[in-house]
Amino acid sequence: MQHMKKLFSVVLVVVLAFSLAACAGNSNNGNNTDPGNSSANEPSNNTGNATTNNDAGDGSDQEEVTIRLLWWGSQTRHDLTLEAIKLYEENNPHVTIEPEFTGWSGYWEKLAAMVAGNNMPDVFAITVGEYLSQYAGKNLLADFGPFVDSGLIDLSNTSESLIQSGEVNGTLYGIPLGMNALTVIYDEQMIKDAGATPPSNDWTWEDWKSIAEDVHGSTGQYGTQALDVANMFTYYARQHDQKLYNPEGTGLGHDDQTLADFFSMVLEQQEKGTYPTLDVVLQHEAVEDQLIIHKKAPFDFRWSNQVIALTNAAQRPLKLDPLPGPDHDKGAYLNPSMFFSISESSKVKEEAAKFINWWTNDIEANKILNGERGVPISSVVRDALMPNLDETNQMVYEYINYVSEHSSPIDTVVPPGAAEIESALSEVHEQVMYKQLTPEEGAAEYRKRAEEIIERNS
């Protein structure tokens, strides 16, 4: 909850900076967790026989160009990115890349200050949802459409639904740098020892409840980890042909009964003892300290890029499957870890587009990048890297390939104030789980708060 409050404060900073930028333009003519932190999903071996797709040429007869590049991340990400940049400059001597990077905390303030000072980088990292929508809505991002249409950026080996995640109102403003998907991670042996049948691709929420109850009854442990309400209700609503927000971004896109049903489902499991109370959840917040690690629950629901960290911490094999159905294909979606965008003010858009194309399609570059920003978006790159991955990483890549064919486009409509709305959903969820509100009262209270936030920010 503190993370969401902090994130909302950051959004306010961004909005203020946008206002300052608008004034300058007139005078001269979103747990504090990096959502793109996919370092757990790293291939174990970067060698292999795959060949590079780089055909940019040596640039000996081309005009010298400088590209300013900004991103956030850990030191590992910084080091890998700098190594990839070095390779690009070696292959393209006419290009100099000026890197700037920072941690997740403070990134948006830094970028907002650049906007206010009319000093945006040529290429920069940005997240799906509210930030992409805000920057695109202020005409700060270049349209990738012409570069894709001309073939300068090749997305022919990328899932169409993933490409659409970088669109705002039908215009492509972001190229995904990696991807993951929601998944259920489970201890197969713990489930079998309880006499239950492990999940499969066609399991359902009823199966989830049944397995959880069998494990709890057999072992006395929890039957499942708690569900993250924001991510899991988004999936649940999509299963029921509904969305978090309406197509215009002016209100909610689901009915109250759907949210009440979701609240009722998890509250019922908590009452049966299969589902941890919120105080237990808070005692196991770190990825390396989840209930599944300690064999206190057989299920964990989270992003696929965190499977490696869980497996390493558990020191035993863990499996993964799609989230429960029915209608998993409606609910599932590929999630971009982050995007690269090009600023509309850039004077080197074409060279910036060439660099982004190389980043996403060059096999040698992706051997260096090592899947740190998520599973590569190109199926050709994935196929080249897979033979040299360890068993767990191969499982993650295979799962992403499965979701690529069994999913629907991600929801890209995000209204201003979405971070505050998500915080309100978490707070109402807590009230329901503490039985301060019934599921029906919780759904009504959430709608009231969400609509007030949307109206205030419109």
N, C-alpha and C positions, 0 to 999 in steps of 0.2 A: 504493500500500500504506500509505503514511504517513497518507493521508486516511482510510482505513478504520480505522486504529488510533485516530486522533483521534476519528472518529465513534463508535467503540465506547466511548471514554472519556466522550463526551457522553451516550451512552445510560445509562452507569452513574450519571452525575449525575442524569439524569431519574428513574431508578428510585429513587435515594436520596431525591430530593425527593418522590416519590410516597409513600414510607414516612413522611416527615415530615408530609405532608399528611394521611395516614390518622390519625396520632396526634393532629394538631390537630382533625380532624373528630370523633374520639371524645370529646375533652374538651368540645366544644361541641355536641353532638348529631350518528431517523438521516442522487486529484487533488482538493483541497478545493473542490468545485464545488457551487454552488447548483443543485439539480435542477430548480428552477423558473425558472432564468434563461433566459427566452425572448426577451431583448431583441433578438436577431438577427432574429427573425421579426416585424418591424414593417412595417405597410403604409407605402408611400411617400407616400401622399396621404390626408388625412383628410376631404376634402370630398366632397360627393355629394348626391344627391337623396333618400336614405333618410330616412324619418321615424322619430321616436322612439316607443318603446312605453311611455314613462313615463306612468302614469295615477295617480300617488300622491296627486294633489291638492295644494292649497296649505297644508293643515294649519292653517288659521286658527282652527278651532274645536276643535283637538285639544290634549290635555295635552302639555306640553313633556317631551321625552325626550332623554336623553344615552346615546349608544352608544360604548363604548370599543372601539377597533379596533387590533389589533396585527398587524404583518407584518414580513417580512425583505426585503432586496433592495438593489439599487444606488441611487445618487442619482437616476438616471433613473426608476426605479420609484417612488421616494418622490415625486418631482415630479408624475408623472402621476396617482398615487393621490390626492394632495392636491388636484389640479385636479378630479378626478372627485368627490371629497367635497364640494368647494365647490358643484358643480352640484347634487348631491343636496340639500344644505342649502338652496339657493335654491328648489328645487322643493318642499321639505318644511320650511317655516320652524319647525315645532315640534320638529324633530330637530337635535340638536347631536352631531357626531361628534368624539370626542377621539382623535386619532391617536397611536400610538406605533410607532416602527419602528427597526430596527437592521440590521446586516449579517448574512449567513448565519452567520458565525463569532460565536458567543455567543448566538444566538437561543434555542437550546434551554435553555441555562443560565438565561436571563432568564425564559422561560416556566415552567421548573421552579421557580424562586424564587417566581413568582406563585402557583403551585399550593401550594407549601409555606406561603405567607402567606395563603392563602384570599382571594386578590386577583386572580382571573383576569379577563381582559378579556371583554367580551360576545361579540365576534367576533374570531377570530384565524386566521392562516394555519397550515396543518399539511400534512405530506407523506403520500403514500400509503405503506402498508406498516407498518413497525414502530411509528412514532410514533402513527399513527392507531389502531392496534390497542391500544397501551399506554394511551393516554388514554381510549379507549372502555372498555377493560377495567377502568379505575379509576372508571368512572361519572362522568367529568368532562365528557362531551360530551352535548349535547342531541340527541334523536331528531328528525330532520327529517321523518319520516313524516307526522305530523299536518299539517304545513305544506304538504307536497306534496299530500296527499289533499284538503285544503280548497281548493287552488288558489292559496294565498298565494305559494307558490313554483312557478313554471311550468317544468316540465322536459319538456313535450310535444314540443319541437323538439330534444331532446338524445338522443344515442344511448343506448339502454338499457344497453349494455355499459359505457359510460363512467359512467353513474349508479351501476352496481354497484361501480365501483372505490371509491366512498365508503362502502361497506357493511362492517360487521363483524358476523359471525354473523347476517346477514340484516337488520340495522338500519342505516338510512342516517344516518351521522354527519358526512359531509363533502360539500359541493357543489363540484365541480370549477370552477376559475377559468379554465382554458385546457387545451389538450391538444396532444399531439404523438404521434408514432409512430416506431418504428424503421424505417429505410429504408436502401437502398443508394444512395449518391451516386456518380456516375461521370462520367468524361471520355469522352464518346461519340466524339470525334474521335480520341483516343489509341487506342481500341479498334478503330475502323475502319482507322486507319493500320497496325495490326498484322494486318489481314486477318481480324479476328474479327467476329462478330455481336454487337451490343450487347444488353443484357438486355431482357426484356419482362415483362409481368405474370405469365407462366407459366414463367419460367426456373427452373432447379434448381441444387442444389449442384454437380452434375456440370458444368453449364454454367459456373458460377463458376470451377471448377478449370480447365476447358478454356480459357476466355478468359484467365485469369491466366497460364496456361502459354504461350498464343500471344503475349501481350504481352511476357512475359519473354524468350521465344525470339527475338522480332523486335527488341526494343529493348535488351535487357540490363537493363532496369529491373525493379523488383518488379512482380508481377502484381496485387497487392492490398495494402491496408493490413491490419494485424493486427486480429483480432476481439476486442472487449471480452468477456472470458469470462463475466462475470456476466450481462450483458444477452443476449448471443448464445446462451449455453447455455440460458437461460430459454426463449428462442424455440425453440431446437432441441428441447428436451424437449417443449414443447407440440406441436410438429409430430408427435411420436411418442406423442401421447395421454398424456403424463406431465407432472408438475409439479415445481417445485423442492422443495415441501414437501407432505406428505400433508394430507388434508382437516382433520385434527384439529390440525395444527401440532405434532405430537409426534415427527416424523421426516421423512426425505426422501421425496419423492414420485416418484422416478425410480429405475430400476435402474442398477447399476454399468456394465453394458454400454453403455447409452446415453451416459453420460459418457465412457467409454473410446473409443467411436466418435467422439465430438466431438474429444477430444484427438488421436486418430489422424489425423483429417481435417486439422487445422491443422498437426500435426507433419509430415505427409507433404508439405504445401506448403512448409513451411520447408526441408525437406531438398532439395526441388527448386529452391529459390532464388526462388520466386515470392512468398514470405511473409517479411516482415522479422523479424530476430532481435530479442529483447527490448531489447538495447542500442541498436538503431536506433530502436525505438519510443520509448525514453526520450529520444532526441535530438530527437524531433518531437512533444512533448507538447501544445503550444499548438494551439488550433484553427486559428490563422492560419499554422501551420508544419507542417501535415500533409503526408504524402508526395504526395497528390494535388495540392496547391498547387504543388509544384515539378516536376510531371509525372514523378514517380518511381514512381507507381502509379496505375492508372486507377480503382480502387475505394476507397471509404471507407464504412464502416458506422457509423451513429450516429443520433441523434434528429433528426427532421425540422426542428425549430426551429433547427438549426445550419446548415442549407443556405445561408441568406443570408450568414452570416459566411464560410463556405467560398468561396462564389461571389465575394464582394467581395474576399477575399484572393487568389483565383486570377486575378481580372480576366479571366475568360473564362466562357462558358456551361458549366454543369454540369447534368446530368440526375439524376432520381431515379426509382426504381421500388421495388416491394415486395421484401422479402428473398427469397432463393431458396426454392423449394419442393423437393419436393412438399408439398402440404397447407399452403400459406401461410396459408389462412384459419384453420386451427387454431392456428398459431403466432402470428399477428399479433394485436395488441391496441392499443386506444387508451390512451395513458398520460396521466393527469392531471398537469399541471405542478405543481399543488398544490391544496389545498382551502381554503375558508372553513368553519370549524366555529363553533358557538355553544356557549358554556360552559353546563353544566347549572345552574350557580349564578346565571346571568344573570337579572335581574329584568325584562328588556325583550326577551324572546325573540321576541315577535311583531314588534316593530319591527325587530329584528335580521334576522328572516327577510325582511321587506319590503325591507330594504336589500340583502340578498344577491340577491333576485329581480331588483331593479333593476339590480344590477351585471352579472348574467348575461344579461339580456334587453333592456336599454335600448340602442338603437342609438347615440344621442348619447353615452351614457357610454362605449360601446366605441370610438367615434371618438377620444375622449380617451385611453382606456387603450391604444389603438394596438397591440393584440396583444402587449403586453410580457410578459404572463404565459402566452403561448401562443395558439394559434388559438382563437377564441371557441367555446364549447360549443354555442351555439344555431345551428342551420342558417339561421334567419331572419336573424340578425345577420351570419353569414358571407356570405350572399347579398347583403346590403346593402353590405357593405364591399368585396367582391371587384372590382366594376367600377373602383374607384379604386386598385387595387394595381398594382405593377409586375409584369413578366412572371414573375420568379422567385417573388415572393410568391404570385401566382396559382397557380403550379405547386404550391407548398406547400399552399395551401388545397384545391386539387383533389385532391392526394394524400390529405389528411385525409378528404375526402369519400369517396374510394375505400375507404380503410381502414375507415371507418364502416360500410360495407356488406360488407366482406370481412375480418372479424376475429372473434375470440371474446372473451368477457369477460376482463378482466385477473385475474390470480390475487391474491386478497386475503388469503389465509391466510399470516401471517408470524409465526413463533415468536419469543419473546424471545431475544435474542442473534443476531438475523439479520445485523446488521452484522459481527459477529465471524465468522459462518459465511461470509459473502461474502469477507471477508479471507482466510480459510482456503482458499477455492476459488482465489483469485488466487495464493496462495503455492504451492499444489499444482500449478497450471497452469504456473507458472514452473519448478518442478522437472521437470515433464514436458518442457517445451520445451528445457531445458538437458540433457535425457536423464539426469537423476539418478534418475528413475522412469520405468517404462514406462507407457503409457496405462492399462493394466489395474491396475498398482500404484498409479497416481495416483488412479484412481477409488475404489479400496479405502481408500486413505489419507484421501481427502476424506470418505468416509462415516464413518470412525472418528472423525475430528476433529469433524465436524458433529454426530454423535450425542452426543459428549461435551459439546459446547457446549449443545445443547438440554437435555440432562439436568441440567447444572449450573444452567441458568437457569429450570428448571421449578419 
